[in-house]
Amino acid sequence: MSDLRAAARQSTARTGIIEFEGARGTVSIPCTIADVSGTGARLKLDWSLAFPKEATLIFADGLRKACRVAWQKRRLLGVAFADGIASLDEQALMMTEEEQALHRRYIGAQVKGARQARGYTEAQVANLVGVSPEFVASAERGDVSIPLHQLTHMADLFLVDLGSLVAGPAPIDDVELAAG
């Protein structure tokens, strides 16, 4: 669970609804989605309220994500998506284009760090994964999204867990440099 909370979250300040089954039926509570990543979100509530372990987060556009409550501190609630990493289509609905670009830069920096730690060149990774060296360079800069099957292949190649590429501690210098 700590890996999920470490994911790079992008500030959103959007409205949503957190829904769960209560003693008298379905309970729907408005919330502010303070930030979101491919693995979960941090929510702000209008009041302190005890939550069950599982709930559904409903985004303003109707996207519904089953969640596990990871932590709660007064009016703040951290949730992890129960079905793992959100698909690229779901992330597109959850995050603005700017937020998605920052998320791509974060993942690209993680991939670059893992690649360098294992001593691979961009050309070697491209050959082993079946993409062009230009694609690897572009993905590491965050210019393009890396499809999940290729990201999984890279994680295997670098001998790291997939979660560490999308939810591990960020090499912040690389992300900030890519943003500049």
C-alpha positions as CSV (number, residue, x, y, z in Angstrom):
1,M,0.0,0.0,0.0
2,S,2.9,2.4,0.7
3,D,3.9,2.1,-3.0
4,L,0.5,3.3,-4.1
5,R,0.6,6.3,-1.8
6,A,4.1,7.2,-3.2
7,A,2.7,7.6,-6.7
8,A,3.2,11.0,-8.4
9,R,0.0,12.8,-7.8
10,Q,-1.1,15.8,-9.9
11,S,-3.1,18.5,-8.3
12,T,-6.7,18.8,-9.7
13,A,-9.1,20.5,-7.3
14,R,-12.1,19.0,-9.1
15,T,-15.4,17.9,-7.6
16,G,-16.4,14.3,-7.3
17,I,-18.6,12.0,-5.2
18,I,-17.5,9.2,-2.9
19,E,-20.1,6.5,-2.6
20,F,-20.4,3.5,-0.3
21,E,-23.0,1.3,1.3
22,G,-24.2,2.5,4.6
23,A,-26.7,1.0,7.1
24,R,-29.6,2.6,5.3
25,G,-28.4,2.1,1.7
26,T,-26.1,3.8,-0.6
27,V,-24.4,6.9,0.8
28,S,-23.2,9.6,-1.7
29,I,-20.9,12.3,-0.3
30,P,-19.6,15.2,-2.4
31,C,-15.8,15.7,-2.2
32,T,-13.0,17.6,-3.8
33,I,-10.5,15.5,-5.6
34,A,-7.4,17.3,-4.4
35,D,-4.9,15.3,-6.5
36,V,-4.9,12.1,-8.5
37,S,-2.5,9.6,-10.1
38,G,-2.8,6.4,-12.0
39,T,-3.0,4.5,-8.7
40,G,-5.3,6.6,-6.5
41,A,-6.3,10.0,-5.2
42,R,-6.4,12.3,-2.2
43,L,-9.8,13.6,-1.4
44,K,-11.0,16.5,0.7
45,L,-14.4,16.2,2.5
46,D,-16.7,18.9,3.8
47,W,-16.7,17.2,7.2
48,S,-15.0,14.5,9.2
49,L,-16.7,11.1,8.7
50,A,-15.7,7.6,9.3
51,F,-15.5,5.6,6.0
52,P,-15.7,1.9,5.3
53,K,-12.6,0.2,3.8
54,E,-14.1,0.2,0.3
55,A,-15.9,2.9,-1.7
56,T,-16.4,4.2,-5.2
57,L,-15.0,7.5,-6.4
58,I,-17.2,9.1,-9.1
59,F,-15.5,11.7,-11.2
60,A,-17.6,14.7,-12.6
61,D,-17.7,13.1,-16.1
62,G,-19.2,9.9,-14.7
63,L,-16.0,7.7,-14.5
64,R,-16.4,5.3,-11.5
65,K,-13.4,3.8,-9.8
66,A,-13.6,1.3,-7.0
67,C,-11.3,2.3,-4.2
68,R,-9.7,1.1,-1.0
69,V,-9.3,3.6,1.7
70,A,-5.6,3.8,2.4
71,W,-5.7,6.4,5.2
72,Q,-7.9,9.1,6.7
73,K,-6.9,12.2,8.6
74,R,-9.9,14.3,9.7
75,R,-11.3,15.6,6.4
76,L,-8.6,14.2,4.2
77,L,-8.9,10.7,2.7
78,G,-6.4,8.8,0.7
79,V,-7.7,6.1,-1.7
80,A,-6.0,3.5,-3.8
81,F,-7.8,2.2,-6.9
82,A,-8.9,-1.3,-6.2
83,D,-8.2,-2.6,-9.7
84,G,-4.6,-1.3,-9.8
85,I,-3.2,1.3,-12.2
86,A,-5.9,3.2,-14.2
87,S,-5.9,2.7,-17.9
88,L,-4.6,5.5,-20.1
89,D,-8.2,6.2,-21.2
90,E,-9.3,6.5,-17.5
91,Q,-6.3,8.7,-16.7
92,A,-7.3,11.0,-19.6
93,L,-10.7,11.4,-17.9
94,M,-9.2,11.9,-14.5
95,M,-6.4,14.4,-15.4
96,T,-6.1,17.5,-17.6
97,E,-3.6,17.4,-20.5
98,E,-1.1,19.3,-18.4
99,E,-1.5,16.9,-15.5
100,Q,-1.0,14.0,-17.9
101,A,2.1,15.6,-19.3
102,L,3.6,15.9,-15.9
103,H,2.7,12.2,-15.2
104,R,4.4,11.1,-18.4
105,R,7.5,13.1,-17.4
106,Y,7.5,11.4,-14.0
107,I,7.2,7.9,-15.5
108,G,9.8,8.7,-18.1
109,A,12.2,9.9,-15.4
110,Q,11.6,6.6,-13.5
111,V,12.3,4.6,-16.6
112,K,15.4,6.5,-17.4
113,G,16.7,6.1,-13.8
114,A,16.0,2.3,-13.9
115,R,17.6,2.0,-17.3
116,Q,20.7,3.8,-16.2
117,A,20.9,1.9,-12.9
118,R,21.0,-1.4,-14.9
119,G,23.6,0.0,-17.4
120,Y,21.5,-0.1,-20.5
121,T,21.7,2.4,-23.4
122,E,18.5,3.7,-25.0
123,A,19.4,1.7,-28.2
124,Q,19.8,-1.5,-26.2
125,V,16.4,-1.0,-24.5
126,A,14.8,-0.1,-27.8
127,N,16.1,-3.3,-29.4
128,L,15.0,-5.5,-26.5
129,V,11.6,-4.0,-26.2
130,G,11.0,-3.7,-30.0
131,V,10.7,0.0,-30.4
132,S,12.9,2.7,-31.9
133,P,15.7,4.4,-29.9
134,E,13.8,7.7,-30.7
135,F,10.7,6.3,-28.9
136,V,12.8,5.4,-25.8
137,A,14.3,8.9,-25.7
138,S,10.9,10.5,-26.3
139,A,9.3,8.4,-23.6
140,E,12.0,9.2,-21.1
141,R,11.4,12.9,-21.7
142,G,7.7,12.4,-21.1
143,D,6.8,13.4,-24.7
144,V,4.9,10.2,-25.3
145,S,3.1,7.6,-23.1
146,I,4.6,4.2,-22.8
147,P,2.0,1.5,-23.5
148,L,1.4,-0.8,-20.5
149,H,2.8,-3.9,-22.2
150,Q,6.0,-2.1,-23.1
151,L,6.3,-0.6,-19.6
152,T,5.8,-4.1,-18.1
153,H,8.5,-5.4,-20.5
154,M,10.9,-2.6,-19.4
155,A,10.2,-3.4,-15.7
156,D,11.1,-7.0,-16.3
157,L,14.2,-6.0,-18.2
158,F,15.4,-3.6,-15.5
159,L,14.5,-6.2,-12.8
160,V,12.2,-3.8,-11.0
161,D,8.5,-4.0,-10.0
162,L,6.2,-2.3,-12.4
163,G,4.9,-0.3,-9.4
164,S,8.4,1.2,-8.9
165,L,8.2,2.8,-12.4
166,V,4.8,4.3,-11.8
167,A,4.6,4.7,-8.0
168,G,8.2,4.7,-6.6
169,P,10.1,7.7,-5.3
170,A,10.6,10.1,-8.2
171,P,14.0,11.3,-9.3
172,I,12.7,14.9,-8.9
173,D,15.7,16.5,-10.6
174,D,15.0,14.7,-13.9
175,V,11.2,15.5,-13.7
176,E,11.9,19.2,-13.0
177,L,14.5,19.4,-15.7
178,A,12.1,17.8,-18.2
179,A,9.4,20.3,-17.2
180,G,11.7,23.3,-17.7
